[in-house]
Amino acid sequence: MKIGLYTIAFNEERFISPFLDHIPDWVDEKIVLVSSRPWQGEPDLPDRTDEIAREKGVTVVCIVTGK
């Protein structure tokens, strides 16, 4: 059996690396869903969440959220 970890992120540049570093080795698949737009009340600032996750070998999927 394979174990997967999926998480949603937006503007998590400061936190995504430590989060991914603490995922146990027995997790077979890691996927970060990165929102293309901010959640309600979040600032719409570009960051490197997706780049950092990719550098760590994680699959990144961009999701489009509504207003």
Protein Blocks (a to p, Z undefined) as FASTA:
>chain_A
ZZddddddehilmmmmmmmmmpcfklmbdcddddfbdcehiacdddfklmmmmmnopacd
dddddZZ
